[in-house]
C-alpha cells in the first residue's frame, strides 16, 4: 500500500514516473508480470481454474491494492503536490531527485557491474535517458491515429522508471489536447487515448516481462541507466528557455537547462533555497533506503519460507 501511495504521488509530478517507485521497492517484476497476464483472453481461464484459482493466478489482490492506493494517493495528494510545484518547486524536485538518485544505487548494487554486458547495458540506458530528456516538442495534428499512438507511447512511461507520461505527451504535441479533453470530458478523444493506453500497456508489459525473464541483469542494467540519464530532468535548479502556451493562457516549460544554485539566483532573482533542497533530497533518499530495506526483508522472509 505504501508503494502505491508513493507511486500515485510520483505520477502527480510531471517528469517523474511511478515505475521508479515500483522498481526500487522490489515489486517491479511482479507488477510487470501481473499486468502482462491481465488480458481480456485471461477471462477464458476462469472455467478451468475457478474464480479463486483465477484470482490468485492473476495476482488480483496485489493489483487492486496497488492501483487503489495509487488512485487514493492521486486524489488526496494532488492538491498538495501542485501547491509545492507552484510555490516551492525546488523542494519537490529535490525530493524526487534524491529519491531517483538513491534508487540508482539501491538497485545498481544488486547488479554484477563487473560483467561487460551489464556495463554496456547501463551505458545504453544512460544515453537513451539523456536523449529522451532532450527531445523538443513537435506540432501534431490531433487525429484518432495520433491520439491512439500517443496513448500507446505515453503509457509505457508509466511502467518505465525515470520517464513521465505527461512529458512524452508534451513531446508528441498531444498534451494540450489530452488535458483539455479531461477537463471538458471529451469522450471521443479520451476513448482513443484510453484505447491506446490499453493496447500499449498490455503489449509493452509482455515484452518487458519476457526480457526480464530471459535477460534479467541486462534489462535491469538498461533501466538503471535510464534512470541515471533522466536525472537532469529532475535537477531542482532549472533555467527555462522555451515555453508552450496553454489554452488558459498559462505557460508550460518546454526546454529547461540545469544550472547551479548561484546561477539560478542570478538568472531568476529567486532564492535557491539550497539548505531546504539538501534536506528534501536527503529525505527522498531515506524513503528509498527504507523501501529497499523492506524489499530485502521481504525477499529474506520469502526464501526462508521456501
C-alpha positions in Angstrom: 0.0 0.0 0.0 2.9 2.4 0.9 4.4 1.7 -2.6 1.0 2.5 -4.2 0.7 5.8 -2.3 4.3 6.8 -3.4 3.6 5.8 -7.0 0.5 7.9 -7.0 2.4 10.9 -5.6 5.1 10.4 -8.2 2.6 10.4 -11.1 1.2 13.8 -10.0 4.6 15.4 -10.7 5.3 16.0 -14.4 8.7 14.4 -15.2 8.5 11.7 -12.5 7.5 8.1 -13.1 5.6 5.8 -10.7 7.6 3.0 -12.2 10.7 4.3 -10.4 9.0 3.6 -7.0 7.9 0.1 -8.1 11.4 -0.6 -9.4 13.3 0.1 -6.2 10.6 -1.4 -3.9 11.2 -4.8 -5.3 7.7 -5.1 -6.8 8.6 -4.1 -10.3 8.8 -7.5 -11.9 5.7 -8.7 -10.0 3.8 -5.7 -11.4 5.0 -6.2 -14.9 4.2 -9.9 -14.9 0.8 -9.3 -13.4 -0.1 -6.6 -16.0 1.2 -8.8 -18.9 -1.3 -11.5 -17.8 -4.3 -9.2 -17.4 -5.6 -9.5 -21.0 -9.3 -10.0 -22.0 -8.3 -13.5 -23.0 -7.4 -14.2 -19.4 -11.2 -14.4 -18.7 -11.3 -17.7 -20.6 -9.2 -19.3 -17.8 -12.0 -18.9 -15.3 -13.8 -22.2 -16.1 -10.5 -24.1 -15.9 -9.1 -22.5 -12.8 -12.2 -21.5 -10.9 -12.8 -18.0 -9.6 -10.4 -18.3 -6.6 -7.7 -20.0 -8.6 -8.0 -17.5 -11.4 -7.9 -14.6 -9.0 -4.8 -15.9 -7.3 -3.0 -16.8 -10.6 -3.5 -13.3 -11.9 -2.5 -11.7 -8.6 -5.6 -9.6 -8.5 -5.3 -8.7 -4.8 -1.9 -7.2 -5.5 -3.1 -5.2 -8.5 -6.3 -3.9 -6.8 -4.4 -2.9 -3.6 -1.6 -1.2 -5.6 -3.9 0.7 -8.1 -6.4 1.5 -5.3 -3.6 3.1 -3.2 -2.4 5.0 -6.3 -5.9 6.3 -7.0 -6.4 7.5 -3.4 -2.9 9.0 -3.4 -3.5 11.0 -6.5 -6.8 12.3 -5.2 -5.5 13.2 -1.7 -2.0 14.4 -2.6 -2.6 16.1 -5.9 -3.5 19.5 -4.4 -0.6 19.4 -2.0 1.9 18.4 -4.7 0.6 21.1 -7.1 0.9 23.7 -4.3 4.5 22.7 -3.8 5.2 22.7 -7.5 3.8 26.3 -7.8 5.2 27.9 -4.6 8.2 25.6 -3.6 9.2 23.8 -6.8 12.8 23.4 -5.6 11.7 21.4 -2.6 9.6 18.9 -4.6 12.2 18.5 -7.4 14.9 18.0 -4.8 12.9 15.3 -3.0 12.4 13.3 -6.3 16.0 13.9 -7.4 17.2 12.3 -4.1 14.6 9.6 -4.5 15.7 8.6 -8.0 19.4 9.0 -7.2 19.1 6.7 -4.2 17.1 4.3 -6.4 20.1 4.1 -8.8 22.4 3.0 -6.0 19.9 0.7 -4.3 19.1 -1.2 -7.5 22.5 -0.9 -9.1 24.4 -2.6 -6.2 22.5 -5.8 -6.9 23.9 -6.0 -10.4 27.1 -7.7 -11.5 28.8 -4.5 -12.5 32.0 -6.3 -13.4 30.2 -8.0 -16.3 30.9 -6.3 -19.6 27.3 -6.9 -20.9 25.8 -5.2 -17.8 28.1 -2.2 -18.0 27.3 -1.8 -21.7 23.6 -2.1 -20.9 23.9 0.7 -18.3 25.7 2.9 -20.7 23.0 2.4 -23.4 20.3 3.2 -20.8 22.1 6.4 -19.7 22.3 7.5 -23.4 18.7 6.7 -24.0 17.5 8.5 -20.9 19.6 11.6 -21.7 18.4 11.7 -25.3 14.7 11.4 -24.3 15.0 14.3 -21.8 16.5 16.5 -24.6 13.6 15.9 -27.0 11.9 19.0 -28.3 8.1 19.0 -28.6 6.6 18.8 -32.1 3.4 20.1 -33.5 1.0 17.2 -34.1 -2.3 17.1 -35.9 -5.0 15.8 -33.5 -6.3 12.7 -35.3 -7.7 9.5 -34.0 -4.5 7.7 -35.0 -2.2 10.3 -33.4 -4.2 10.0 -30.1 -4.1 6.2 -30.2 -0.4 6.2 -30.9 0.2 8.8 -28.2 -1.7 6.7 -25.6 0.4 3.6 -26.6 3.7 5.5 -26.2 2.8 7.6 -23.1 1.5 4.7 -21.1 4.9 2.9 -21.5 6.4 5.8 -19.5 4.2 4.8 -16.5 5.9 1.5 -16.2 9.4 2.7 -17.2 11.4 4.1 -14.3 12.7 7.6 -14.9 10.2 8.6 -17.6 7.0 10.6 -17.4 3.9 10.0 -19.5 3.0 13.7 -19.4 6.4 14.6 -20.7 6.0 12.2 -23.6 2.6 13.6 -24.4 4.1 17.1 -24.4 6.9 16.0 -26.7 4.4 14.4 -29.1 2.4 17.6 -29.2 -0.7 15.9 -27.6 -0.5 17.2 -24.0 -2.9 20.2 -24.6 -5.5 18.1 -26.4 -5.5 15.4 -23.7 -5.6 17.8 -20.7 -8.4 19.7 -22.5 -10.3 16.5 -23.1 -10.0 15.5 -19.4 -11.2 19.0 -18.4 -14.1 19.1 -20.9 -14.9 15.3 -20.6 -14.4 14.9 -24.4 -15.2 11.2 -24.6 -14.1 10.8 -28.2 -10.5 12.0 -27.5 -10.4 10.2 -24.2 -11.6 6.9 -25.8 -8.9 7.0 -28.4 -6.2 7.8 -25.9 -7.6 5.2 -23.4 -7.6 2.5 -26.2 -4.0 3.3 -27.0 -3.1 3.1 -23.3 -4.8 -0.3 -23.0 -3.0 -1.8 -26.1 0.3 -0.1 -25.2 0.5 -1.3 -21.6 -0.5 -4.9 -22.5 2.0 -5.2 -25.4 4.8 -3.4 -23.6 4.4 -5.3 -20.3 4.6 -8.6 -22.2 7.8 -7.6 -24.0 9.3 -6.3 -20.7 8.2 -9.4 -18.8 10.0 -11.6 -21.5 13.1 -9.5 -21.4 13.3 -9.7 -17.6 12.8 -13.5 -17.7 15.5 -14.1 -20.4 18.0 -11.3 -19.9 17.3 -10.1 -16.4 20.6 -8.3 -15.4 21.0 -6.7 -18.9 17.4 -5.4 -18.8 17.7 -4.1 -15.3 21.0 -2.5 -16.3 19.3 -0.6 -19.1 16.5 0.5 -16.7 19.1 1.7 -14.1 21.0 3.6 -16.8 17.7 5.1 -18.0 17.1 6.5 -14.5 20.7 8.0 -14.4 20.1 9.6 -17.8 16.8 11.1 -16.7 18.2 12.7 -13.6 18.8 16.0 -15.4 15.1 16.3 -15.8 14.7 16.3 -12.0 17.5 18.7 -11.2 16.0 21.3 -8.8 17.5 24.4 -10.4 16.5 24.9 -14.0 16.6 27.8 -16.4 13.6 27.7 -18.7 14.5 28.9 -22.3 11.2 27.9 -24.0 7.6 27.8 -23.0 4.4 26.4 -24.5 1.2 28.5 -24.0 -1.7 26.6 -22.6 -5.3 27.1 -23.6 -6.0 29.1 -20.5 -3.1 31.4 -21.1 -0.7 29.7 -18.7 2.8 28.5 -19.5 4.3 25.1 -19.7 8.1 24.9 -19.5 9.3 23.0 -22.6 13.1 23.5 -22.8 14.9 23.7 -19.5 18.6 23.8 -18.8 20.0 22.6 -15.4 22.1 25.3 -13.6 24.0 25.6 -10.3 22.1 27.3 -7.4 24.1 30.5 -7.6 23.5 30.8 -11.4 19.8 30.1 -10.8 19.7 33.0 -8.3 21.5 35.3 -10.8 19.1 34.4 -13.7 15.8 34.4 -11.8 16.5 36.6 -8.8 14.8 33.9 -6.6 16.2 32.3 -3.5 17.8 28.9 -4.5 16.8 27.6 -1.0 19.9 25.4 -1.0 19.6 24.1 2.5 15.9 23.1 2.1 16.9 21.4 -1.2 19.5 19.4 0.5 17.1 18.3 3.3 14.4 17.4 0.7 17.0 15.4 -1.3 18.1 13.5 1.8 14.5 12.8 2.7 13.9 11.3 -0.7 17.0 9.1 -0.3 15.8 8.0 3.2 12.4 7.0 1.7 14.1 4.8 -0.9 16.6 3.3 1.5 13.6 2.3 3.8 11.8 0.8 0.8 14.9 -1.1 -0.2 15.3 -2.4 3.3 11.7 -3.5 3.3 12.2 -5.3 0.0 15.3 -7.1 1.2 13.5 -8.3 4.4 10.6 -9.5 2.2 13.0 -11.4 0.0 14.7 -12.9 3.0 11.4 -14.0 4.6 10.3 -15.4 1.2 13.5 -17.5 0.9 13.1 -18.9 4.4 9.5 -20.0 3.7 10.7 -21.8 0.6 
